[in-house]
Amino acid sequence: MRQRNEHTIAHHCQVEGRGYWTGQAVRVRMLPASIGTGIRMVRTDLPSKPLLHVGVDVRQEQDLRTTLASGQARFAMVEHLLAALYAMEIDNCIVEIDAEELPGLDGSSAAYVDALRSAGLVIQAAPRKQLVIDRTIRFGTAANWLEVSPSPDGRAHFEYRLDYGPDSPIKPQSHRTRLNADSFGREIASARTFVTAEQAQQLRDAGVAGHVSDQDLLVFDQTGPVNNLLRYRNECARHKLLDMVGDLALAGCDLVGTFVSYRGGHALNASVAAKLLGVSQQRHPEADRRAA
């Protein structure tokens, strides 16, 4: 993989919307940060303005989304933002958020990508850490797994294989990409969150996401998307790949290898990020970069 230096954004930018789960209005403001800062999130709505450094050590288990927490600094549904920051190669950034849950937007990362592009990129005078996969390891079970293996060309390759079985309204599908800022923006960023009509009703019956309409994400019944149109034939697989990128970004370094997930989800993704860090060392590009 091409050796590169750390990056930040040139100017602040922001995205506004409502949380899927809470319905609360929220603003996400992204600001430039100095070398070595990493991604730091700040709760500007709380008196003490608590913050956390994004990483696998602050992830908390929660269904259907990725949540980070450290003391009062709690942030829900962060995966779409983290995927955009990682794919756009933004390594150092302060993210100010004035609510617990990040905005659902249209269920994709497109608004974050647009905002980051408008902010511009600054190259910083420090090498970005890399984690290079040098052997094949499969994590998970026969029913759902994530396999990491060496890259054929020194770059990052991601693939997601989706299969909910013959009775699901969402048909088996897959997507593979060589991940970079261009491919993410073109192929992945606009792929939206999805649920089945049954899952959507269960959430509404539980008193959450009542304000979310069929146009705010993809809802599938046996005939296909309800009151909506697909952006891609395999949009669901693309969105699961988006989530995988966001969750693996918790490793806090550039991942060089091939990452293939079969029916994986947030918990497996984060577990793999943690295990990769546990069995390997992050290294600067000028050092011996054979890891994992």
RANOR-V620782 format. One line per field, one symbol per residue. ss: DSSP state (H for helix, E for strand, C for the rest). burial: b if it has 24 or more other C-alpha atoms within 12 Angstrom, else e. Layout:
BEGIN
ss: ???
burial: ???
END
This chain:
BEGIN
ss: CCCCEEEEECCCEEEEEECCCCCCEEEEEEEECCCCCCEEEEECCCCCCCEEECCHHHEECCCCCCEEEECCEEEECCHHHHHHHHHCCCCCEEEEECCCECCCCCCCCHHHHHHHHHHCEEEEEEECEEEEECCCEEEECCCCEEEEECCCCCCCEEEEEECCCCCCCCCCEEEEEECCHHHHHHHHCCCCCEEEHHHHHHHHHCCCCCCCCCCCCEEEECCEECCCCCCCCCHHHHHHHHHHHHHHHHHCCEEECEEEEECCCHHHHHHHHHHHHHHCCCEECCCCCCEC
burial: beeebbbbbbebbbbbbbbbbbebebbbbbbbbbbbbbbbbbbbeeeeebbbbbbbebbbeeebbbbbbeeebbbbbbbbbbbbbbbbbbbbbbbbbbbbbbbbbbbbbbbbbbbbbebebbebeebbbbbbbeeeebbbeeebbbbbbbbeebbbbbbbbbbeeeeebbbebbbbbbbbbeebbebbbbbbbbbbbeebeeeeeeeebeebbbebbbbbbeeebbeeebbeebbbbbbbbbbbbbbbbbbbbbbbbbbbbbbbbbbbbbbbbbbbbeeebbbebeeebbbb
END
